Amino acid sequence: VRKMMAQDKFRIRNYQSSDNKRVRELLAQGHMDTMNLYMKHQEHLRPSLERYTATLVDPNDGLDLSEVEKVYLQTGGFWVAEGQSEFSGEIIGSVGLERTSDVVGEVRRMTVDNRTRGKGVGKLLLDTLEAHARQMGLKELFLSTMEVNQTSRSFYTKMGYHLWTDAEPYVFIHPDIGVVFFRKLL
C-alpha cells in the first residue's frame, strides 16, 4: 500500500478571480495568527495590526489583491492550493510571484490554512512558483515575513532560502514590527 503524498491530497492550480474572497480570508487568518504572537508582548501594536488585517478582506482596499491580474498574472503568477480528498475543492493556500526585474522575482501572499499546515501544502505551492520562475528565466527570488513568525522563517530556511541581512529595510504596518528578508538563487 502506497502512502498518500501531499500531491495526492492537494492540487495546485492557477488563480481565478473567483478565488479572491477566499484568498483574502486565508491571508487575514494568517495575519491574525501572527498578530496573536505579537500581542503576548506588545499590546500597543494591536490597533495597527487590526487595521491592516481588515484591509486584507476589503475588496476595495487598493492593495495588490485588488489587482491580482495586473500585479501578478501579467508579470509572474499566482497559484492556489485546493484540497483533493480532505477539504475537497476548498482553497487552502496561496502564493504569488511578482517579477521585480528581468532576473529577480518576489514571493508574495504565501499562506496556508492553519488546519492544513505541516502537511506539504506550502512546499507544493513554493515548488510550483519556483518552477515557473525558472521557466521565466528568473535567477533569484526574495521574500519578506514578520520577524516574530518563527514558523515561516523555519519553513523558508528548509526550502533553501537564506536570511538576507543587507536588504533595504522598510516599515511594515508599524515601526515596532520587525520584518526579515530571505532570498534564494535559482
C-alpha positions as CSV (number, residue, x, y, z in Angstrom):
1,V,0.0,0.0,0.0
2,R,1.4,3.3,-1.1
3,K,1.5,6.2,1.4
4,M,-0.6,9.2,0.3
5,M,1.7,12.1,-0.7
6,A,0.8,15.8,-0.4
7,Q,0.2,16.0,-4.2
8,D,-2.4,13.2,-3.8
9,K,-4.3,15.2,-1.1
10,F,-3.9,18.7,-2.6
11,R,-3.6,20.2,-6.0
12,I,-2.1,23.5,-7.1
13,R,-3.8,25.4,-9.8
14,N,-3.7,28.9,-11.4
15,Y,-5.6,31.6,-9.5
16,Q,-9.0,32.6,-10.9
17,S,-10.8,35.9,-10.0
18,S,-13.5,33.9,-8.2
19,D,-10.8,32.8,-5.7
20,N,-10.2,36.4,-4.4
21,K,-12.5,36.3,-1.4
22,R,-11.2,33.0,0.0
23,V,-7.5,34.1,-0.6
24,R,-8.2,37.3,1.3
25,E,-9.8,35.3,4.2
26,L,-6.8,33.0,4.4
27,L,-4.3,35.8,4.4
28,A,-6.3,37.6,7.1
29,Q,-6.3,34.4,9.2
30,G,-2.6,34.1,8.8
31,H,-2.1,37.7,9.9
32,M,-4.4,37.1,12.9
33,D,-2.2,34.2,13.9
34,T,0.9,36.3,13.7
35,M,-0.8,39.2,15.4
36,N,-1.5,37.0,18.4
37,L,2.2,36.2,18.7
38,Y,2.9,40.0,18.9
39,M,0.1,40.6,21.4
40,K,1.8,38.5,24.0
41,H,4.4,41.1,24.5
42,Q,3.4,44.3,22.6
43,E,-0.3,45.1,23.1
44,H,0.2,48.7,21.8
45,L,0.6,47.1,18.3
46,R,-3.0,45.7,18.3
47,P,-4.7,48.7,16.5
48,S,-2.2,48.9,13.7
49,L,-2.3,45.1,13.1
50,E,-6.1,45.0,13.3
51,R,-6.4,47.8,10.7
52,Y,-4.0,46.1,8.3
53,T,-5.8,42.7,8.8
54,A,-9.1,44.4,8.0
55,T,-7.7,45.7,4.7
56,L,-6.9,42.1,3.6
57,V,-10.6,41.2,3.5
58,D,-11.8,44.5,1.9
59,P,-12.1,44.2,-1.9
60,N,-11.8,48.0,-2.3
61,D,-8.6,48.2,-0.3
62,G,-6.4,49.3,-3.3
63,L,-3.8,46.7,-2.4
64,D,-2.2,44.2,-4.8
65,L,-5.1,41.8,-4.0
66,S,-7.5,44.2,-5.8
67,E,-5.4,43.8,-8.9
68,V,-4.1,40.2,-8.9
69,E,-4.3,40.1,-12.7
70,K,-2.2,43.2,-13.2
71,V,0.3,42.8,-10.3
72,Y,0.9,39.0,-10.5
73,L,-0.6,37.3,-13.6
74,Q,0.9,39.7,-16.1
75,T,4.3,39.7,-14.5
76,G,4.7,36.4,-12.7
77,G,1.9,34.2,-11.5
78,F,-0.5,33.4,-8.7
79,W,-1.5,30.0,-7.5
80,V,-3.9,28.4,-5.1
81,A,-3.9,25.0,-3.4
82,E,-7.1,23.1,-3.3
83,G,-8.0,20.1,-1.2
84,Q,-8.5,16.8,-3.1
85,S,-9.5,14.2,-0.5
86,E,-9.7,16.1,2.7
87,F,-11.1,19.7,2.3
88,S,-12.2,18.6,-1.2
89,G,-12.5,21.6,-3.6
90,E,-11.7,24.1,-0.8
91,I,-8.9,26.7,-1.3
92,I,-6.4,26.0,1.5
93,G,-3.4,28.1,0.4
94,S,-2.0,30.7,-2.0
95,V,1.2,32.2,-3.3
96,G,2.1,35.0,-5.7
97,L,5.1,35.8,-7.8
98,E,5.8,39.4,-8.8
99,R,8.6,39.9,-11.2
100,T,10.7,42.9,-10.0
101,S,13.4,42.8,-12.7
102,D,14.5,40.7,-15.7
103,V,16.1,38.2,-13.4
104,V,14.5,38.7,-9.9
105,G,11.1,38.0,-8.5
106,E,9.4,38.5,-5.2
107,V,7.4,35.7,-3.4
108,R,4.3,37.3,-2.0
109,R,1.0,36.4,-0.4
110,M,2.1,33.0,0.8
111,T,-0.4,31.5,3.2
112,V,-1.7,28.1,4.1
113,D,-4.9,27.4,6.1
114,N,-3.9,26.6,9.7
115,R,-5.9,23.4,9.5
116,T,-3.5,22.1,6.8
117,R,-0.2,23.5,7.9
118,G,2.6,20.9,8.1
119,K,1.0,18.6,5.5
120,G,3.1,19.7,2.5
121,V,0.8,22.4,1.0
122,G,3.3,25.2,1.4
123,K,6.0,23.1,-0.2
124,L,3.8,22.3,-3.2
125,L,2.9,26.0,-3.6
126,L,6.5,27.2,-3.4
127,D,7.8,24.4,-5.7
128,T,5.2,25.4,-8.3
129,L,6.2,29.1,-8.0
130,E,9.9,28.3,-8.3
131,A,9.5,26.0,-11.3
132,H,7.5,28.8,-13.0
133,A,10.2,31.4,-12.0
134,R,12.9,29.2,-13.6
135,Q,10.8,28.9,-16.8
136,M,10.5,32.7,-16.9
137,G,14.3,33.0,-16.7
138,L,14.4,34.3,-13.2
139,K,17.7,33.7,-11.3
140,E,16.8,34.9,-7.8
141,L,13.7,35.1,-5.6
142,F,13.3,37.1,-2.4
143,L,10.5,37.4,0.2
144,S,9.7,39.1,3.5
145,T,8.0,37.9,6.6
146,M,7.4,39.2,10.1
147,E,10.4,38.8,12.3
148,V,8.3,37.1,15.1
149,N,6.9,34.4,12.8
150,Q,9.4,31.6,13.5
151,T,7.2,29.0,11.7
152,S,7.5,30.9,8.4
153,R,11.2,31.6,9.0
154,S,11.9,27.9,9.6
155,F,9.9,26.9,6.5
156,Y,11.7,29.2,4.2
157,T,15.1,28.1,5.5
158,K,14.1,24.5,5.0
159,M,13.1,25.4,1.4
160,G,16.6,26.7,0.7
161,Y,16.1,30.4,1.4
162,H,18.8,32.4,3.3
163,L,18.4,35.3,5.5
164,W,19.1,38.5,3.5
165,T,20.6,40.8,6.1
166,D,21.6,43.7,3.8
167,A,18.2,44.1,2.2
168,E,16.7,47.6,2.2
169,P,14.6,47.9,5.4
170,Y,11.1,49.3,5.3
171,V,8.3,49.9,7.8
172,F,5.5,47.3,7.6
173,I,2.3,48.4,9.3
174,H,4.1,49.8,12.4
175,P,7.8,50.7,13.1
176,D,7.9,48.3,16.0
177,I,7.0,45.3,13.8
178,G,10.2,43.7,12.6
179,V,10.4,42.4,9.0
180,V,13.1,40.0,7.8
181,F,14.0,39.2,4.2
182,F,15.1,35.9,2.7
183,R,16.5,35.2,-0.8
184,K,17.3,32.2,-2.9
185,L,19.3,31.7,-6.1
186,L,17.5,29.5,-8.6
